[in-house]
């Protein structure tokens, strides 16, 4: 595969306007891409010709912060929802930039631009770099479980066998607020997760996030409902006060994609 004749043939295809998909090297050789990857990339190639395609930045996964050299605290998030949204938008022809924290879930195919940032500070730094770069994203989707409370880590390792270890958690900076001056004019979608709360309180919290940070919409979830097929997947709360029920991940992705075309 890696020889001058193959390179010339691939370049000839590219020069005539063809798209060339080359897999990563596995076990010392290149294999044919799997069917999911082939279909996903063909979808992107076809749909990117549609009008009004966007550059979309999405944060996903959890944050992790150390408390000593070997221990850490971390939010509970697999990254599954973020990957699902990113994959859908890629298939729809948008350019997707993933800013991924700690994830236990994996995308079903290789996305073209994934930037890893596990700690709160690292994720914010990468997000600021993306927001300040060119071309700037047209939309931001804040689906990451940002670690909003953490502690200053001690040096070394806390010895085992001590009866108790008291930690003082301090609030971290709000990423949406920190990014606001850099993303003026972009479409912004936040996420809100509540536990042991009523639907009314959840919606109220989402509306408060819209008012406080100026986001265009918030995906509001109740923790107990997310993985229960007998309940709603969530609710989409818009800046005009309307609330739409979300029944599954497909509907979630479709609603988010529709928001990209509202401005």
C-alpha positions as CSV (number, residue, x, y, z in Angstrom):
1,X,0.0,0.0,0.0
2,X,2.7,2.5,1.0
3,X,4.5,2.9,-2.3
4,X,4.8,5.6,-4.9
5,X,2.5,4.0,-7.4
6,X,-0.3,3.7,-4.9
7,X,0.3,7.3,-3.8
8,X,0.1,8.5,-7.5
9,X,-3.2,6.6,-8.0
10,X,-4.7,8.0,-4.8
11,X,-3.6,11.5,-5.7
12,X,-5.1,11.1,-9.2
13,X,-8.4,10.2,-7.6
14,X,-8.3,13.2,-5.3
15,X,-7.4,15.5,-8.1
16,X,-10.5,14.4,-10.1
17,X,-12.7,15.2,-7.1
18,X,-13.1,11.7,-5.6
19,X,-13.0,11.2,-1.8
20,X,-10.5,8.6,-0.6
21,X,-11.0,6.8,2.7
22,X,-7.8,5.2,4.2
23,X,-8.0,3.2,7.4
24,X,-5.5,3.4,10.2
25,X,-2.6,0.8,10.3
26,X,-3.6,-2.2,12.4
27,X,-1.4,-5.2,13.1
28,X,1.2,-3.7,10.8
29,X,-1.1,-3.3,7.8
30,X,-4.0,-1.4,6.5
31,X,-7.4,-3.2,6.4
32,X,-10.6,-2.3,4.7
33,X,-12.6,0.0,6.9
34,X,-15.5,-1.5,8.7
35,X,-19.1,-1.1,7.2
36,X,-20.1,1.4,9.9
37,X,-17.2,3.7,9.2
38,X,-17.7,3.4,5.4
39,X,-21.4,4.4,5.7
40,X,-20.7,7.2,8.1
41,X,-18.1,8.8,5.9
42,X,-20.2,8.4,2.8
43,X,-23.1,10.1,4.6
44,X,-20.8,13.0,5.5
45,X,-19.5,13.3,1.9
46,X,-23.0,13.4,0.5
47,X,-24.7,15.6,3.1
48,X,-21.9,18.1,3.4
49,X,-23.2,19.3,0.0
50,X,-26.4,20.4,1.6
51,X,-26.8,24.1,2.4
52,X,-26.1,25.6,5.8
53,X,-23.6,23.0,7.1
54,X,-22.0,24.1,10.3
55,X,-18.8,23.8,12.3
56,X,-19.9,22.3,15.6
57,X,-17.8,22.0,18.8
58,X,-19.1,19.5,21.3
59,X,-17.8,18.8,24.8
60,X,-18.4,15.3,26.1
61,X,-17.5,12.8,28.8
62,X,-16.5,13.4,32.4
63,X,-13.8,15.5,34.2
64,X,-11.3,14.0,36.5
65,X,-9.2,15.8,39.1
66,X,-6.6,14.3,41.4
67,X,-6.7,14.5,45.2
68,X,-3.2,13.0,45.5
69,X,-0.7,11.3,43.2
70,X,-2.8,8.1,42.8
71,X,-6.4,9.0,43.6
72,X,-8.9,11.3,42.0
73,X,-12.6,12.4,42.0
74,X,-14.6,12.2,38.8
75,X,-18.1,12.9,37.6
76,X,-20.3,10.1,36.5
77,X,-20.5,10.2,32.7
78,X,-19.7,7.6,30.1
79,X,-19.6,10.1,27.2
80,X,-22.2,7.9,25.3
81,X,-24.7,10.8,24.7
82,X,-21.9,13.1,23.4
83,X,-20.5,10.5,21.0
84,X,-24.1,9.7,19.7
85,X,-24.7,13.4,19.0
86,X,-21.3,13.9,17.4
87,X,-21.7,10.8,15.1
88,X,-25.2,12.0,14.0
89,X,-24.0,15.5,13.1
90,X,-21.0,14.1,11.3
91,X,-23.3,11.9,9.2
92,X,-25.4,14.9,8.5
93,X,-22.5,16.6,6.8
94,X,-21.4,19.0,9.6
95,X,-17.8,19.5,10.6
96,X,-17.6,18.2,14.2
97,X,-14.9,19.0,16.8
98,X,-15.1,16.7,19.8
99,X,-13.5,18.0,23.1
100,X,-13.6,14.7,25.0
101,X,-13.0,14.2,28.7
102,X,-12.8,10.8,30.4
103,X,-15.1,8.3,28.6
104,X,-15.9,4.7,29.1
105,X,-18.1,4.6,26.0
106,X,-16.5,4.8,22.6
107,X,-17.7,6.1,19.2
108,X,-18.9,3.5,16.7
109,X,-16.5,4.9,14.1
110,X,-13.4,7.2,14.1
111,X,-14.5,10.8,14.1
112,X,-12.1,13.1,12.3
113,X,-11.3,15.6,15.1
114,X,-11.2,14.4,18.7
115,X,-9.2,16.4,21.2
116,X,-8.8,14.8,24.6
117,X,-8.8,16.8,27.8
118,X,-9.6,15.0,31.0
119,X,-9.3,17.6,33.8
120,X,-11.6,20.6,34.1
121,X,-8.7,23.1,33.4
122,X,-7.5,21.1,30.4
123,X,-11.0,20.9,28.9
124,X,-11.5,24.6,29.4
125,X,-8.1,25.4,27.8
126,X,-8.8,23.2,24.8
127,X,-12.3,24.8,24.4
128,X,-10.8,28.3,24.5
129,X,-8.3,27.3,21.9
130,X,-11.0,26.0,19.6
131,X,-13.2,29.1,20.2
132,X,-10.3,31.4,19.4
133,X,-9.1,29.5,16.4
134,X,-10.1,29.9,12.7
135,X,-12.5,29.0,11.4
136,X,-14.6,29.5,14.6
137,X,-17.4,27.1,15.4
138,X,-20.9,28.1,14.4
139,X,-22.3,26.1,17.3
140,X,-21.3,24.8,20.7
141,X,-22.9,21.8,22.4
142,X,-22.0,21.5,26.1
143,X,-22.8,17.9,26.9
144,X,-19.7,17.2,29.1
145,X,-20.1,16.5,32.8
146,X,-17.8,19.2,34.0
147,X,-16.4,18.7,37.4
148,X,-17.8,21.8,39.2
149,X,-16.3,20.9,42.6
150,X,-12.8,19.7,43.2
151,X,-10.0,20.1,45.7
152,X,-6.3,21.0,45.7
153,X,-4.3,17.8,45.5
154,X,-1.8,17.0,48.1
155,X,1.8,16.1,47.1
156,X,2.6,12.4,47.1
157,X,0.3,9.6,48.2
158,X,-2.0,9.8,51.2
159,X,-1.0,6.8,53.4
160,X,-3.5,4.0,53.6
161,X,-4.9,2.9,57.0
162,X,-5.8,6.3,58.2
163,X,-9.3,6.4,59.8
164,X,-10.6,9.4,57.9
165,X,-9.6,11.9,55.3
166,X,-11.5,15.1,55.1
167,X,-11.6,16.9,51.8
168,X,-12.8,20.5,51.2
169,X,-14.3,20.8,47.8
170,X,-14.2,24.2,46.2
171,X,-16.3,25.3,43.2
172,X,-14.6,25.4,39.8
173,X,-15.2,27.9,37.1
174,X,-18.3,27.5,34.8
175,X,-17.1,26.6,31.4
176,X,-20.1,28.1,29.6
177,X,-19.6,31.4,31.3
178,X,-15.9,31.4,30.6
179,X,-16.4,30.8,26.9
180,X,-19.2,33.3,26.5
181,X,-17.0,36.2,25.4
182,X,-15.3,34.0,22.8
183,X,-18.4,32.5,21.2
184,X,-20.6,35.6,20.6
185,X,-23.0,34.9,17.8
186,X,-22.6,31.1,17.9
187,X,-25.6,28.8,18.7
188,X,-25.1,27.4,22.2
189,X,-26.8,24.3,23.7
190,X,-26.4,23.4,27.3
191,X,-27.2,20.3,29.3
192,X,-28.8,20.1,32.7
193,X,-29.0,16.9,34.8
194,X,-30.9,16.7,38.1
195,X,-31.4,13.8,40.5
196,X,-34.4,13.2,42.8
197,X,-36.1,16.3,41.3
198,X,-39.6,16.9,39.9
199,X,-40.1,17.7,36.2
200,X,-41.2,21.2,37.2
201,X,-37.9,21.8,39.1
202,X,-35.9,20.4,36.2
203,X,-37.4,22.7,33.7
204,X,-37.0,25.7,36.0
205,X,-33.3,24.9,36.5
206,X,-32.9,24.7,32.7
207,X,-34.6,28.0,32.2
208,X,-32.3,29.5,34.8
209,X,-29.3,28.3,32.9
210,X,-30.7,29.9,29.7
211,X,-31.2,33.2,31.5
212,X,-27.9,33.1,33.3
213,X,-25.6,32.1,30.4
214,X,-27.6,33.2,27.3
215,X,-27.7,29.7,25.7
216,X,-30.2,29.0,23.0
217,X,-31.6,25.8,24.5
218,X,-30.9,23.3,27.3
219,X,-31.3,19.5,27.1
220,X,-32.8,18.8,30.6
221,X,-32.5,15.2,32.0
222,X,-33.6,13.5,35.1
223,X,-31.0,10.9,36.2
224,X,-33.5,8.2,36.8
225,X,-35.1,8.6,33.4
226,X,-32.0,8.5,31.1
227,X,-31.7,4.7,30.8
228,X,-35.3,3.8,31.5
229,X,-37.1,3.0,28.2
230,X,-40.5,3.5,29.9
231,X,-39.8,7.2,30.6
232,X,-38.8,10.2,28.5
233,X,-35.2,10.5,27.4
234,X,-35.3,14.2,28.4
235,X,-36.8,17.5,27.6
236,X,-35.6,20.3,25.3
237,X,-36.1,23.7,26.9
238,X,-35.8,26.6,24.4
239,X,-35.0,30.2,25.1
240,X,-38.6,31.2,24.2
241,X,-39.8,29.1,27.1
242,X,-41.2,26.2,25.1
243,X,-40.5,22.7,26.3
244,X,-40.4,19.7,23.9
245,X,-40.4,16.0,25.1
246,X,-37.5,13.9,23.9
247,X,-38.4,10.2,23.6
248,X,-35.1,8.6,22.5
249,X,-31.5,9.4,21.4
250,X,-32.6,9.7,17.7
251,X,-35.1,12.4,18.6
252,X,-32.5,14.1,20.7
253,X,-30.1,14.3,17.8
254,X,-32.7,15.5,15.4
255,X,-33.8,18.2,17.7
256,X,-30.2,19.4,18.3
257,X,-29.6,19.3,14.5
258,X,-32.7,21.4,13.9
259,X,-31.4,24.1,16.3
260,X,-28.3,24.5,14.1
261,X,-30.6,26.0,11.4
262,X,-32.6,28.4,13.5
263,X,-30.3,31.5,13.0
